[in-house]
Structure formats: structure tokens, C-alpha cells
Amino acid sequence: MFYVSYITEYPIYEPAEGGYYYAGETVQQCRAFHDWKKANRLYQSMKKAFMEEYHFEDGHVVPVDCGGCGKYVNPVTLFYSRYIGEGARVQITRTEPRDIGQQIYC
């Protein structure tokens, strides 16, 4: 199975050690495929749509392509922003993505 997903970040405040922010993640869209070609086709169309949505000419968000379309490397497009918790990514994975919320500080 291949999972094509769109994941957004949100800021989480941790008051320990004087306070700091880190990013939690929410899966906005996820679709499962048995075929790599169909998954990659959806990935490319989602990537194009989100590149148009995140206006790259304003300098606030930078797209970064990590990986390729090889057998062992999953393509990921990261959309970074200036602030923690405002990023997003489009990716293909072999495991179903999950939300990442607040993590307990030990």
C-alpha cells in the first residue's frame, strides 16, 4: 500500500525551561493506493495545487523536494514557513500517516 497525504503543522507551547514552541502535525488528507503509478500521479497533482496555493514569490514559504521516485526513497515536498507550526508537506509513504500532538516533556 502507498499513502498519499497532505499534512499541516500547528504550534504547541511547552512551558518547561522558560517556554518554547514546537510543531504538532495534523493529517488533512490521506488516500491509499495499491499501485505506485496512481499514487505518484495524485502526489504530483497535489504538489502542483499546493505550490500554487502557497505563493512562493512572497518569500514566506520555500518548497523543498526530498527524495525521489526510487523503490526505497519516498518523495516528500516540504513547505517551510518562517514560524514554527505553519509548515506543511505532501508525501507518499508506505505506512499510514498519523497525527502528532503534544509530547510530554520528561
N, C-alpha and C positions, 0 to 999 in steps of 0.2 A: 504494500500500500504506500501511496505517496500522498502527502497532505500539503495543499497549497493554502497558506494562511496569511492574513494581514493582522499584525499585532501592533497595538499602540501602547505608549508608556504614560504613566501618571506619577506625579511626585508624592513621595511618602516622607514625612518628617520624623526623624528619630531624635528624641531629646537628650540621649546619652552623650557624654563627652562634649558638652557645650552645644549640642544640636547640629544636625546636618540632614541633608536630603539625599534620598536615593530613589531609583526608579522602580516602580512596580509595573507589571505588564498585564494587559487585557487582550484576549483574542477577540478581534472584531468580526472576522470572517474566517471560516475554515471549510475546505471541501476536500473530500477523499477521492482518490483515483487509483485504479488498478494499473493503468497504463502511464508510463513516464512521458510519452509524447503529448498526451492530453493534459497532463499536469503541467508540463512545461509551456504549453500553449496558453493555458489560463494564467500561469505565472507571468508570462511576457505581456499579456493584455492588462493584467492588474498593475504591473510595474509601469507600463506606459500611462495608465489612467492616474496613478498616484504621482508620477513625475509631473503630470500636468496640474494636478491638484496642489502639490507643494511647489509654489512658484520659486524656482531656483534662482531666478535673476535677482531676487531681493537680498541674497546673501545670508539669509537666516537658516536655510536648510541646505545641506550638502548631500547628494546621493553617493553612496559608496557601494560598489559591487564586490562582493566577497565570494570566492569560489567560482566554479564553472559548471558545466553540464556533464562532467565526467561521472563515471559509475560510482565513485566513492566520495565525491565532493558535492554538497548540496548548494545550489545557487541561493544567495541571500542578497537583497538590496536593502541597505540601511539608510534611513533618513534621519540624519542628526540635526539637532537644533541647538540653539545657544544655551538653553536652560535644561536642567535635569527634569525628566519626566515629560518632555514634549516630543520625544522621538517616536519613530515608527519603523516598521520593517515589513517587507513582503518576502516570503521564503517558501521553499519546498523542503519538507523533512520526511523521514521515514517513520517517525513517531508522531502521534497526535500532540499538538501543542497544548499547553495548559496555562491558565492564569497564574501569575506570580504576584502575591500580595505582600503584606507586611511580614518581615522576617524578624524573629525575636532576637534581640541583641543579648549575647551572653558574655 
